[in-house]
Amino acid sequence: MLAELVDHVIGIDPDRDWITAAIVDSATTGVIATERFPANNNGYTQALNWASVLTEAGERAWAIEGSGSYGRGLTTSLSRAGEWVIEYDRPRQKATKDGAKSDELDAVRAARETLGRQQLHQPRTHDGHREALRLHTVTRAAAVRARTAAINELKSFLVTAPDDLRAGLRDLTTRALVAKCAGFRDAKQRPVAERCLRNTLRCLARRVQHLNDEIKVHDRAIKALLKEVAPQLVEQYGIGHVTAAAFYIAWSHPGRCRNEAAYARLAGVAPVPATSGQEQDRHRLNRYGDRDLNHALYIVAMTRSRRHPETVAYRQRRKAEGKTDREITRCIKRYLARQIWRLLEHPNQLKQIT
């Protein structure tokens, strides 16, 4: 328990402009002091100096809520100073029975709940290759969504387009349709409605082309970063650069996930018992965890289920045992999580996923 390791826990409730801190005694859970500091570099230094006056270095821990958002700056500053920082994800209990709530109460609750937890989480790294991968991955995903929306909008306009225009575009693939619409010219002799329709289709098609170019830029950057930090991932069957980036971003750095079971739980693929009566061998899907990581595992599992001989044979064998398709997919995702954690945590001990 954390109470046996440190004398004080400092709970932090950050927001956009301020960070509220509360020092709690580990033995009694009593509040020693509370203070508020500006959310900037000077404020982070003031918070550390304030804590150093009331607590002893090496005998304190910081429980920061939202270490990846408003608390990110303080988390980075404390980590560089060698402080023990714990990620406080979300409260598990209501604030109080009467609904009282304030920044000070939230900071105290963060410290007290962290004291009572058996599993303590390290914040993810917010610099280096992991942060670079996150930036490109998030921006690429937004570009893909925008491209999909533009293509859908372009095709929806064709549904109500004049028959002569629609006939020339009916049987084209999406790539050919975009190329054809991007080449439309502004002909002033056409009726005003058809002229505006062609101009709109040209704008949407060129938007798609621009987004295609942007996605290629992110793809090249992601591949180059993965080649430096995790080339062993993309060497495995069914793992591409996008899914490999999701695996690395969730993993963050060595030691954050204490074992492969913790990584599976983070991904939401840890088996959840669902038994009743005489049946004690059933499990259900886990709806919690990092959904982006879970989705990446699902993509790899589906790819391998269709084309990888060993995985295809495994599905057939488990189906003969009475497992449902969803249960078999859960088993494959759990196995992938185990192997991916080992590849990331022990890159020098590569083992081909089978």
C-alpha positions as a LaTeX table, in Angstrom:
\begin{tabular}{lrrr}
\hline
Residue & $x$ (\AA) & $y$ (\AA) & $z$ (\AA) \\
\hline
Met1 & 0.00 & 0.00 & 0.00 \\
Leu2 & 1.11 & 3.55 & $-0.68$ \\
Ala3 & 0.71 & 4.47 & 2.99 \\
Glu4 & 3.59 & 2.12 & 3.80 \\
Leu5 & 5.91 & 3.72 & 1.23 \\
Val6 & 5.55 & 7.47 & 1.80 \\
Asp7 & 4.69 & 9.83 & 4.64 \\
His8 & 2.57 & 12.25 & 2.62 \\
Val9 & 0.50 & 12.25 & $-0.56$ \\
Ile10 & $-0.09$ & 15.51 & $-2.41$ \\
Gly11 & $-3.35$ & 15.51 & $-4.33$ \\
Ile12 & $-3.60$ & 17.80 & $-7.35$ \\
Asp13 & $-6.76$ & 19.07 & $-9.03$ \\
Pro14 & $-5.68$ & 21.05 & $-12.12$ \\
Asp15 & $-7.69$ & 23.24 & $-14.44$ \\
Arg16 & $-6.80$ & 25.58 & $-17.28$ \\
Asp17 & $-5.37$ & 28.46 & $-15.22$ \\
Trp18 & $-4.77$ & 27.05 & $-11.72$ \\
Ile19 & $-3.61$ & 23.93 & $-9.92$ \\
Thr20 & $-5.00$ & 23.19 & $-6.46$ \\
Ala21 & $-2.83$ & 21.08 & $-4.14$ \\
Ala22 & $-3.65$ & 19.33 & $-0.88$ \\
Ile23 & $-1.12$ & 17.58 & 1.38 \\
Val24 & $-2.57$ & 14.54 & 3.17 \\
Asp25 & $-0.86$ & 12.57 & 5.91 \\
Ser26 & $-0.46$ & 8.93 & 4.90 \\
Ala27 & $-1.00$ & 7.54 & 8.40 \\
Thr28 & $-4.10$ & 9.50 & 9.41 \\
Thr29 & $-5.41$ & 10.76 & 6.00 \\
Gly30 & $-5.70$ & 14.15 & 7.65 \\
Val31 & $-5.28$ & 17.31 & 5.60 \\
Ile32 & $-2.11$ & 19.19 & 6.50 \\
Ala33 & $-2.38$ & 22.10 & 4.09 \\
Thr34 & $-3.97$ & 23.24 & 0.83 \\
Glu35 & $-2.81$ & 25.86 & $-1.62$ \\
Arg36 & $-3.44$ & 27.09 & $-5.15$ \\
Phe37 & $-0.82$ & 27.95 & $-7.76$ \\
Pro38 & $-0.91$ & 29.31 & $-11.32$ \\
Ala39 & $-0.70$ & 26.71 & $-14.07$ \\
Asn40 & 2.63 & 27.79 & $-15.53$ \\
Asn41 & 6.32 & 27.12 & $-14.97$ \\
Asn42 & 6.55 & 29.58 & $-12.08$ \\
Gly43 & 3.51 & 27.99 & $-10.46$ \\
Tyr44 & 4.99 & 24.50 & $-10.79$ \\
Thr45 & 8.19 & 25.69 & $-9.09$ \\
Gln46 & 6.17 & 27.35 & $-6.33$ \\
Ala47 & 4.19 & 24.14 & $-5.77$ \\
Leu48 & 7.36 & 22.08 & $-5.45$ \\
Asn49 & 8.96 & 24.59 & $-3.05$ \\
Trp50 & 5.76 & 24.72 & $-0.97$ \\
Ala51 & 5.67 & 20.93 & $-0.73$ \\
Ser52 & 9.37 & 20.81 & 0.18 \\
Val53 & 8.74 & 23.04 & 3.20 \\
Leu54 & 5.94 & 20.85 & 4.58 \\
Thr55 & 7.15 & 17.40 & 3.48 \\
Glu56 & 10.41 & 15.56 & 2.98 \\
Ala57 & 11.84 & 14.73 & $-0.41$ \\
Gly58 & 11.71 & 11.02 & $-1.11$ \\
Glu59 & 8.91 & 10.53 & 1.39 \\
Arg60 & 6.10 & 12.02 & $-0.66$ \\
Ala61 & 4.07 & 11.16 & $-3.74$ \\
Trp62 & 2.00 & 13.33 & $-6.07$ \\
Ala63 & $-1.46$ & 12.13 & $-7.16$ \\
Ile64 & $-2.40$ & 14.20 & $-10.21$ \\
Glu65 & $-5.82$ & 14.06 & $-11.81$ \\
Gly66 & $-5.74$ & 14.56 & $-15.56$ \\
Ser67 & $-2.01$ & 14.07 & $-15.93$ \\
Gly68 & $-2.45$ & 13.94 & $-19.71$ \\
Ser69 & $-4.53$ & 17.14 & $-20.03$ \\
Tyr70 & $-4.58$ & 20.10 & $-17.62$ \\
Gly71 & $-2.13$ & 18.39 & $-15.29$ \\
Arg72 & 0.36 & 17.60 & $-18.02$ \\
Gly73 & 2.64 & 20.56 & $-17.40$ \\
Leu74 & 2.96 & 19.86 & $-13.68$ \\
Thr75 & 3.46 & 16.15 & $-14.33$ \\
Thr76 & 6.34 & 16.84 & $-16.72$ \\
Ser77 & 7.93 & 19.36 & $-14.36$ \\
Leu78 & 7.76 & 17.03 & $-11.35$ \\
Ser79 & 9.04 & 14.04 & $-13.31$ \\
Arg80 & 12.09 & 16.02 & $-14.43$ \\
Ala81 & 12.69 & 16.98 & $-10.79$ \\
Gly82 & 12.76 & 13.32 & $-9.79$ \\
Glu83 & 9.46 & 13.35 & $-7.88$ \\
Trp84 & 7.20 & 10.32 & $-7.63$ \\
Val85 & 4.12 & 11.10 & $-9.74$ \\
Ile86 & 1.03 & 8.86 & $-9.73$ \\
Glu87 & $-1.72$ & 9.10 & $-12.33$ \\
Tyr88 & $-5.11$ & 9.54 & $-10.64$ \\
Asp89 & $-7.48$ & 8.54 & $-13.41$ \\
Arg90 & $-10.98$ & 9.09 & $-12.05$ \\
Pro91 & $-12.76$ & 9.19 & $-8.67$ \\
Arg92 & $-14.43$ & 5.96 & $-7.62$ \\
Gln93 & $-16.67$ & 7.53 & $-4.99$ \\
Lys94 & $-18.97$ & 10.53 & $-4.94$ \\
Ala95 & $-17.53$ & 13.71 & $-3.52$ \\
Thr96 & $-19.75$ & 13.82 & $-0.42$ \\
Lys97 & $-23.23$ & 12.75 & 0.53 \\
Asp98 & $-24.59$ & 16.30 & 0.27 \\
Gly99 & $-22.90$ & 16.92 & $-3.09$ \\
Ala100 & $-20.36$ & 19.47 & $-1.87$ \\
Lys101 & $-17.62$ & 20.04 & $-4.44$ \\
Ser102 & $-14.66$ & 22.38 & $-4.81$ \\
Asp103 & $-11.13$ & 22.28 & $-6.15$ \\
Glu104 & $-9.73$ & 21.77 & $-2.64$ \\
Leu105 & $-12.14$ & 18.91 & $-1.94$ \\
Asp106 & $-11.23$ & 17.27 & $-5.25$ \\
Ala107 & $-7.51$ & 17.56 & $-4.46$ \\
Val108 & $-8.02$ & 16.00 & $-1.03$ \\
Arg109 & $-10.11$ & 13.21 & $-2.53$ \\
Ala110 & $-7.39$ & 12.48 & $-5.12$ \\
Ala111 & $-4.81$ & 12.07 & $-2.35$ \\
Arg112 & $-7.04$ & 9.94 & $-0.12$ \\
Glu113 & $-8.28$ & 7.64 & $-2.88$ \\
Thr114 & $-4.73$ & 7.12 & $-4.12$ \\
Leu115 & $-3.72$ & 6.08 & $-0.60$ \\
Gly116 & $-6.37$ & 3.35 & $-0.64$ \\
Arg117 & $-5.57$ & 1.89 & $-4.05$ \\
Gln118 & $-3.53$ & $-1.24$ & $-4.48$ \\
Gln119 & $-2.58$ & $-0.53$ & $-8.10$ \\
Leu120 & $-0.75$ & 2.73 & $-8.80$ \\
His121 & $-0.42$ & 3.99 & $-12.36$ \\
Gln122 & 2.52 & 5.84 & $-13.86$ \\
Pro123 & 1.70 & 8.79 & $-16.12$ \\
Arg124 & 2.47 & 8.37 & $-19.79$ \\
Thr125 & 5.52 & 10.06 & $-21.26$ \\
His126 & 4.77 & 13.48 & $-22.75$ \\
Asp127 & 7.94 & 14.02 & $-24.74$ \\
Gly128 & 10.33 & 12.17 & $-27.01$ \\
His129 & 9.29 & 9.62 & $-29.64$ \\
Arg130 & 6.07 & 8.71 & $-27.85$ \\
Glu131 & 4.79 & 12.29 & $-27.98$ \\
Ala132 & 5.88 & 12.65 & $-31.61$ \\
Leu133 & 3.98 & 9.48 & $-32.52$ \\
Arg134 & 0.92 & 10.68 & $-30.65$ \\
Leu135 & 0.86 & 14.01 & $-32.50$ \\
His136 & 1.11 & 12.41 & $-35.93$ \\
Thr137 & $-1.37$ & 9.65 & $-35.06$ \\
Val138 & $-4.03$ & 12.00 & $-33.71$ \\
Thr139 & $-3.69$ & 14.40 & $-36.64$ \\
Arg140 & $-3.72$ & 11.55 & $-39.15$ \\
Ala141 & $-6.91$ & 10.13 & $-37.63$ \\
Ala142 & $-8.58$ & 13.54 & $-37.90$ \\
Ala143 & $-7.51$ & 13.79 & $-41.55$ \\
Val144 & $-8.92$ & 10.33 & $-42.28$ \\
Arg145 & $-12.25$ & 11.31 & $-40.71$ \\
Ala146 & $-12.35$ & 14.53 & $-42.73$ \\
Arg147 & $-11.52$ & 12.64 & $-45.93$ \\
Thr148 & $-14.30$ & 10.14 & $-45.29$ \\
Ala149 & $-16.77$ & 12.98 & $-44.66$ \\
Ala150 & $-15.72$ & 14.74 & $-47.88$ \\
Ile151 & $-16.09$ & 11.55 & $-49.94$ \\
Asn152 & $-19.53$ & 10.86 & $-48.46$ \\
Glu153 & $-20.61$ & 14.43 & $-49.17$ \\
Leu154 & $-19.36$ & 14.22 & $-52.74$ \\
Lys155 & $-21.25$ & 10.99 & $-53.38$ \\
Ser156 & $-24.41$ & 12.34 & $-51.76$ \\
Phe157 & $-24.44$ & 15.25 & $-54.22$ \\
Leu158 & $-24.24$ & 12.78 & $-57.11$ \\
Val159 & $-27.46$ & 11.10 & $-55.97$ \\
Thr160 & $-29.47$ & 14.19 & $-56.96$ \\
Ala161 & $-27.23$ & 15.28 & $-59.85$ \\
Pro162 & $-28.63$ & 15.56 & $-63.40$ \\
Asp163 & $-28.83$ & 12.27 & $-65.26$ \\
Asp164 & $-26.27$ & 13.21 & $-67.92$ \\
Leu165 & $-23.65$ & 14.14 & $-65.29$ \\
Arg166 & $-24.43$ & 11.17 & $-63.07$ \\
Ala167 & $-24.24$ & 8.72 & $-66.00$ \\
Gly168 & $-20.63$ & 9.69 & $-66.68$ \\
Leu169 & $-19.63$ & 9.13 & $-63.03$ \\
Arg170 & $-21.79$ & 6.14 & $-62.11$ \\
Asp171 & $-19.38$ & 3.22 & $-62.53$ \\
Leu172 & $-16.17$ & 4.92 & $-61.40$ \\
Thr173 & $-14.21$ & 3.82 & $-58.36$ \\
Thr174 & $-13.78$ & 6.31 & $-55.55$ \\
Arg175 & $-10.25$ & 7.19 & $-56.65$ \\
Ala176 & $-11.30$ & 7.66 & $-60.27$ \\
Leu177 & $-14.38$ & 9.64 & $-59.20$ \\
Val178 & $-12.26$ & 12.04 & $-57.16$ \\
Ala179 & $-9.78$ & 12.49 & $-60.01$ \\
Lys180 & $-12.59$ & 13.11 & $-62.54$ \\
Cys181 & $-14.40$ & 15.65 & $-60.33$ \\
Ala182 & $-11.16$ & 17.44 & $-59.45$ \\
Gly183 & $-10.69$ & 18.15 & $-63.19$ \\
Phe184 & $-14.06$ & 19.86 & $-63.69$ \\
Arg185 & $-13.83$ & 23.36 & $-65.16$ \\
Asp186 & $-16.01$ & 26.36 & $-64.53$ \\
Ala187 & $-18.16$ & 26.68 & $-67.69$ \\
Lys188 & $-20.21$ & 29.87 & $-67.54$ \\
Gln189 & $-22.45$ & 28.80 & $-70.42$ \\
Arg190 & $-24.00$ & 25.99 & $-68.31$ \\
Pro191 & $-27.19$ & 26.50 & $-66.28$ \\
Val192 & $-26.48$ & 28.10 & $-62.92$ \\
Ala193 & $-27.48$ & 25.02 & $-60.87$ \\
Glu194 & $-25.33$ & 22.62 & $-62.87$ \\
Arg195 & $-22.43$ & 25.08 & $-62.88$ \\
Cys196 & $-22.52$ & 25.41 & $-59.09$ \\
Leu197 & $-22.84$ & 21.65 & $-58.71$ \\
Arg198 & $-19.73$ & 21.03 & $-60.78$ \\
Asn199 & $-17.81$ & 23.69 & $-58.84$ \\
Thr200 & $-18.90$ & 22.09 & $-55.56$ \\
Leu201 & $-17.84$ & 18.63 & $-56.71$ \\
Arg202 & $-14.48$ & 20.04 & $-57.81$ \\
Cys203 & $-13.93$ & 21.66 & $-54.39$ \\
Leu204 & $-14.81$ & 18.46 & $-52.53$ \\
Ala205 & $-12.61$ & 16.32 & $-54.79$ \\
Arg206 & $-9.64$ & 18.63 & $-54.35$ \\
Arg207 & $-10.22$ & 18.59 & $-50.60$ \\
Val208 & $-10.01$ & 14.80 & $-50.72$ \\
Gln209 & $-6.78$ & 14.99 & $-52.70$ \\
His210 & $-5.29$ & 17.48 & $-50.24$ \\
Leu211 & $-6.21$ & 15.23 & $-47.32$ \\
Asn212 & $-4.67$ & 12.25 & $-49.13$ \\
Asp213 & $-1.40$ & 14.17 & $-49.39$ \\
Glu214 & $-1.57$ & 15.13 & $-45.70$ \\
Ile215 & $-2.18$ & 11.52 & $-44.66$ \\
Lys216 & 0.85 & 10.42 & $-46.68$ \\
Val217 & 3.00 & 12.96 & $-44.81$ \\
His218 & 1.87 & 11.54 & $-41.46$ \\
Asp219 & 2.38 & 7.98 & $-42.68$ \\
Arg220 & 5.99 & 8.71 & $-43.64$ \\
Ala221 & 6.65 & 10.37 & $-40.28$ \\
Ile222 & 5.07 & 7.51 & $-38.30$ \\
Lys223 & 7.05 & 4.89 & $-40.21$ \\
Ala224 & 10.31 & 6.76 & $-39.63$ \\
Leu225 & 9.63 & 7.10 & $-35.89$ \\
Leu226 & 8.68 & 3.44 & $-35.52$ \\
Lys227 & 11.83 & 2.40 & $-37.35$ \\
Glu228 & 13.81 & 4.14 & $-34.60$ \\
Val229 & 11.94 & 2.98 & $-31.49$ \\
Ala230 & 9.96 & $-0.19$ & $-32.29$ \\
Pro231 & 10.92 & $-1.84$ & $-35.59$ \\
Gln232 & 10.11 & $-5.24$ & $-34.04$ \\
Leu233 & 6.40 & $-4.43$ & $-34.06$ \\
Val234 & 5.96 & $-3.81$ & $-37.78$ \\
Glu235 & 7.91 & $-7.00$ & $-38.54$ \\
Gln236 & 5.06 & $-9.07$ & $-37.10$ \\
Tyr237 & 2.32 & $-10.47$ & $-39.31$ \\
Gly238 & $-0.77$ & $-8.26$ & $-39.48$ \\
Ile239 & 0.73 & $-5.25$ & $-37.68$ \\
Gly240 & 1.03 & $-2.09$ & $-39.77$ \\
His241 & 2.47 & 1.28 & $-38.88$ \\
Val242 & $-0.87$ & 2.70 & $-37.68$ \\
Thr243 & $-1.64$ & $-0.16$ & $-35.29$ \\
Ala244 & 2.00 & $-0.33$ & $-34.17$ \\
Ala245 & 1.86 & 3.36 & $-33.29$ \\
Ala246 & $-1.28$ & 2.76 & $-31.20$ \\
Phe247 & 0.48 & $-0.06$ & $-29.34$ \\
Tyr248 & 3.52 & 2.07 & $-28.61$ \\
Ile249 & 1.54 & 5.16 & $-27.54$ \\
Ala250 & $-0.48$ & 3.17 & $-25.01$ \\
Trp251 & 2.61 & 1.39 & $-23.69$ \\
Ser252 & 4.53 & 4.70 & $-23.45$ \\
His253 & 7.75 & 3.59 & $-21.73$ \\
Pro254 & 9.32 & 0.59 & $-19.96$ \\
Gly255 & 7.80 & $-0.13$ & $-16.58$ \\
Arg256 & 4.54 & 1.77 & $-17.03$ \\
Cys257 & 2.62 & $-1.49$ & $-17.44$ \\
Arg258 & 4.06 & $-3.75$ & $-14.73$ \\
Asn259 & 3.30 & $-6.94$ & $-16.67$ \\
Glu260 & 1.46 & $-8.23$ & $-19.71$ \\
Ala261 & $-1.77$ & $-8.62$ & $-17.71$ \\
Ala262 & $-1.73$ & $-4.92$ & $-16.88$ \\
Tyr263 & $-1.26$ & $-4.08$ & $-20.57$ \\
Ala264 & $-4.18$ & $-6.35$ & $-21.47$ \\
Arg265 & $-6.33$ & $-4.67$ & $-18.84$ \\
Leu266 & $-5.33$ & $-1.27$ & $-20.22$ \\
Ala267 & $-6.47$ & $-2.45$ & $-23.65$ \\
Gly268 & $-9.78$ & $-3.75$ & $-22.31$ \\
Val269 & $-9.06$ & $-7.33$ & $-23.39$ \\
Ala270 & $-8.57$ & $-8.87$ & $-19.96$ \\
Pro271 & $-11.18$ & $-11.62$ & $-19.54$ \\
Val272 & $-14.14$ & $-10.70$ & $-17.35$ \\
Pro273 & $-15.75$ & $-13.73$ & $-15.62$ \\
Ala274 & $-19.41$ & $-14.21$ & $-16.51$ \\
Thr275 & $-20.40$ & $-17.42$ & $-14.74$ \\
Ser276 & $-23.54$ & $-18.62$ & $-13.06$ \\
Gly277 & $-24.64$ & $-21.86$ & $-11.45$ \\
Gln278 & $-22.83$ & $-24.89$ & $-12.80$ \\
Glu279 & $-21.13$ & $-23.10$ & $-15.68$ \\
Gln280 & $-17.85$ & $-21.66$ & $-14.41$ \\
Asp281 & $-15.89$ & $-21.33$ & $-17.65$ \\
Arg282 & $-17.51$ & $-18.38$ & $-19.42$ \\
His283 & $-16.12$ & $-14.87$ & $-19.89$ \\
Arg284 & $-17.55$ & $-11.74$ & $-21.47$ \\
Leu285 & $-16.09$ & $-8.82$ & $-23.37$ \\
Asn286 & $-14.46$ & $-5.99$ & $-21.46$ \\
Arg287 & $-15.93$ & $-2.58$ & $-22.36$ \\
Tyr288 & $-13.34$ & $-0.57$ & $-20.43$ \\
Gly289 & $-9.75$ & 0.45 & $-21.08$ \\
Asp290 & $-8.09$ & 2.36 & $-23.91$ \\
Arg291 & $-10.52$ & 2.00 & $-26.79$ \\
Asp292 & $-7.98$ & 3.11 & $-29.42$ \\
Leu293 & $-5.64$ & 0.36 & $-28.26$ \\
Asn294 & $-8.53$ & $-2.10$ & $-28.20$ \\
His295 & $-9.48$ & $-1.15$ & $-31.76$ \\
Ala296 & $-5.89$ & $-1.63$ & $-32.95$ \\
Leu297 & $-5.82$ & $-5.11$ & $-31.42$ \\
Tyr298 & $-9.15$ & $-5.89$ & $-33.10$ \\
Ile299 & $-7.79$ & $-4.87$ & $-36.53$ \\
Val300 & $-4.75$ & $-7.11$ & $-36.13$ \\
Ala301 & $-6.90$ & $-9.97$ & $-34.82$ \\
Met302 & $-9.26$ & $-9.75$ & $-37.81$ \\
Thr303 & $-6.38$ & $-9.54$ & $-40.29$ \\
Arg304 & $-4.73$ & $-12.61$ & $-38.84$ \\
Ser305 & $-8.05$ & $-14.46$ & $-38.61$ \\
Arg306 & $-8.52$ & $-14.13$ & $-42.36$ \\
Arg307 & $-5.01$ & $-14.72$ & $-43.69$ \\
His308 & $-2.72$ & $-16.19$ & $-41.05$ \\
Pro309 & $-2.79$ & $-20.02$ & $-41.22$ \\
Glu310 & $-2.03$ & $-20.58$ & $-37.53$ \\
Thr311 & $-4.73$ & $-18.11$ & $-36.42$ \\
Val312 & $-7.27$ & $-19.60$ & $-38.84$ \\
Ala313 & $-6.56$ & $-23.05$ & $-37.44$ \\
Tyr314 & $-6.87$ & $-21.73$ & $-33.91$ \\
Arg315 & $-10.31$ & $-20.24$ & $-34.63$ \\
Gln316 & $-11.53$ & $-23.51$ & $-36.10$ \\
Arg317 & $-10.25$ & $-25.50$ & $-33.12$ \\
Arg318 & $-11.83$ & $-23.19$ & $-30.54$ \\
Lys319 & $-15.10$ & $-23.10$ & $-32.47$ \\
Ala320 & $-15.19$ & $-26.91$ & $-32.38$ \\
Glu321 & $-14.87$ & $-26.63$ & $-28.59$ \\
Gly322 & $-18.08$ & $-24.59$ & $-28.43$ \\
Lys323 & $-16.65$ & $-21.06$ & $-28.28$ \\
Thr324 & $-18.54$ & $-18.25$ & $-29.98$ \\
Asp325 & $-16.90$ & $-15.97$ & $-32.56$ \\
Arg326 & $-16.80$ & $-13.09$ & $-30.09$ \\
Glu327 & $-15.19$ & $-15.25$ & $-27.43$ \\
Ile328 & $-12.57$ & $-16.49$ & $-29.89$ \\
Thr329 & $-11.80$ & $-12.92$ & $-30.96$ \\
Arg330 & $-11.41$ & $-11.94$ & $-27.31$ \\
Cys331 & $-8.94$ & $-14.80$ & $-26.80$ \\
Ile332 & $-6.91$ & $-13.74$ & $-29.84$ \\
Lys333 & $-6.81$ & $-10.11$ & $-28.70$ \\
Arg334 & $-5.69$ & $-11.19$ & $-25.24$ \\
Tyr335 & $-2.90$ & $-13.29$ & $-26.75$ \\
Leu336 & $-1.82$ & $-10.42$ & $-29.00$ \\
Ala337 & $-1.70$ & $-8.05$ & $-26.01$ \\
Arg338 & 0.60 & $-10.48$ & $-24.21$ \\
Gln339 & 2.99 & $-10.80$ & $-27.14$ \\
Ile340 & 3.01 & $-7.09$ & $-27.99$ \\
Trp341 & 3.86 & $-6.17$ & $-24.39$ \\
Arg342 & 6.79 & $-8.57$ & $-24.49$ \\
Leu343 & 8.03 & $-7.12$ & $-27.77$ \\
Leu344 & 7.87 & $-3.61$ & $-26.36$ \\
Glu345 & 9.18 & $-4.35$ & $-22.87$ \\
His346 & 11.94 & $-6.74$ & $-24.01$ \\
Pro347 & 12.91 & $-5.67$ & $-27.56$ \\
Asn348 & 16.11 & $-7.71$ & $-27.45$ \\
Gln349 & 14.20 & $-10.94$ & $-26.91$ \\
Leu350 & 12.15 & $-10.95$ & $-30.09$ \\
Lys351 & 9.66 & $-13.73$ & $-30.57$ \\
Gln352 & 7.58 & $-14.10$ & $-33.68$ \\
Ile353 & 3.87 & $-13.94$ & $-32.92$ \\
Thr354 & 2.23 & $-17.22$ & $-33.89$ \\
\hline
\end{tabular}
